[in-house]
Amino acid sequence: MKPGIQPAYGPVVFRDRSADFAFLTRSTATSDKTIEWEDGNTYPVIDVEISSASHPFYTGTARVLDTAGRVERFERRYGKRGAR
């Protein structure tokens, strides 16, 4: 591997402001903003719009769509395929 072409890989805090949730992980992503973490060290912080703490699939607030009802409603409205 060529030296010096790989991005720096280090600890970064990802923060979901909408859910007041943050986690420390390693990434090549960087940021000018920093945050003091629970261990007393300062790490770069990246604000994200959605995480597992706020995504409807993970929080259990996802709506289940009735696909069969939608198909039947479409067929009633526009007719079945090939029924000319």
NUGU-484774 format. One record per residue (C-alpha): x, y, z; residue number from 1; residue in three letters. Coordinates in steps of 0.05 Angstrom, whole numbers, plus 5000, padded with zeros to 4 digits. Layout:
N
{ketor {X Y Z} NUM "ALA"};
...
//
This chain:
84
{ketor {5000 5000 5000} 1 "MET"};
{ketor {5025 5070 4985} 2 "LYS"};
{ketor {5042 5110 5047} 3 "PRO"};
{ketor {5004 5174 5061} 4 "GLY"};
{ketor {4943 5162 5017} 5 "ILE"};
{ketor {4898 5132 5070} 6 "GLN"};
{ketor {4854 5181 5111} 7 "PRO"};
{ketor {4865 5185 5186} 8 "ALA"};
{ketor {4823 5135 5224} 9 "TYR"};
{ketor {4808 5155 5295} 10 "GLY"};
{ketor {4755 5165 5349} 11 "PRO"};
{ketor {4695 5209 5331} 12 "VAL"};
{ketor {4630 5224 5368} 13 "VAL"};
{ketor {4566 5221 5327} 14 "PHE"};
{ketor {4510 5261 5359} 15 "ARG"};
{ketor {4435 5259 5342} 16 "ASP"};
{ketor {4409 5325 5369} 17 "ARG"};
{ketor {4335 5307 5358} 18 "SER"};
{ketor {4340 5247 5405} 19 "ALA"};
{ketor {4394 5274 5451} 20 "ASP"};
{ketor {4436 5213 5436} 21 "PHE"};
{ketor {4510 5207 5422} 22 "ALA"};
{ketor {4559 5150 5413} 23 "PHE"};
{ketor {4634 5145 5407} 24 "LEU"};
{ketor {4663 5104 5350} 25 "THR"};
{ketor {4721 5104 5302} 26 "ARG"};
{ketor {4715 5136 5233} 27 "SER"};
{ketor {4753 5172 5178} 28 "THR"};
{ketor {4702 5229 5182} 29 "ALA"};
{ketor {4728 5293 5214} 30 "THR"};
{ketor {4699 5357 5242} 31 "SER"};
{ketor {4722 5424 5267} 32 "ASP"};
{ketor {4673 5421 5326} 33 "LYS"};
{ketor {4694 5382 5388} 34 "THR"};
{ketor {4659 5355 5449} 35 "ILE"};
{ketor {4684 5331 5517} 36 "GLU"};
{ketor {4663 5258 5524} 37 "TRP"};
{ketor {4645 5220 5588} 38 "GLU"};
{ketor {4717 5195 5596} 39 "ASP"};
{ketor {4743 5267 5600} 40 "GLY"};
{ketor {4776 5268 5531} 41 "ASN"};
{ketor {4758 5316 5475} 42 "THR"};
{ketor {4736 5286 5409} 43 "TYR"};
{ketor {4711 5314 5343} 44 "PRO"};
{ketor {4635 5313 5339} 45 "VAL"};
{ketor {4592 5303 5278} 46 "ILE"};
{ketor {4518 5321 5283} 47 "ASP"};
{ketor {4471 5273 5246} 48 "VAL"};
{ketor {4397 5283 5231} 49 "GLU"};
{ketor {4376 5212 5246} 50 "ILE"};
{ketor {4404 5153 5284} 51 "SER"};
{ketor {4379 5088 5315} 52 "SER"};
{ketor {4351 5129 5373} 53 "ALA"};
{ketor {4305 5171 5328} 54 "SER"};
{ketor {4292 5127 5267} 55 "HIS"};
{ketor {4219 5101 5267} 56 "PRO"};
{ketor {4241 5030 5249} 57 "PHE"};
{ketor {4285 5024 5310} 58 "TYR"};
{ketor {4240 5061 5358} 59 "THR"};
{ketor {4179 5019 5342} 60 "GLY"};
{ketor {4137 5077 5316} 61 "THR"};
{ketor {4140 5055 5244} 62 "ALA"};
{ketor {4073 5049 5209} 63 "ARG"};
{ketor {4056 4984 5174} 64 "VAL"};
{ketor {4027 4998 5106} 65 "LEU"};
{ketor {3968 4957 5082} 66 "ASP"};
{ketor {3995 4939 5013} 67 "THR"};
{ketor {3939 4890 4998} 68 "ALA"};
{ketor {3887 4944 5012} 69 "GLY"};
{ketor {3924 4993 4969} 70 "ARG"};
{ketor {3926 4944 4910} 71 "VAL"};
{ketor {3852 4929 4917} 72 "GLU"};
{ketor {3835 5003 4919} 73 "ARG"};
{ketor {3877 5015 4857} 74 "PHE"};
{ketor {3843 4958 4820} 75 "GLU"};
{ketor {3774 4984 4840} 76 "ARG"};
{ketor {3792 5054 4817} 77 "ARG"};
{ketor {3826 5036 4751} 78 "TYR"};
{ketor {3805 4965 4737} 79 "GLY"};
{ketor {3845 4902 4734} 80 "LYS"};
{ketor {3899 4894 4682} 81 "ARG"};
{ketor {3877 4862 4618} 82 "GLY"};
{ketor {3802 4871 4631} 83 "ALA"};
{ketor {3787 4912 4569} 84 "ARG"};
//
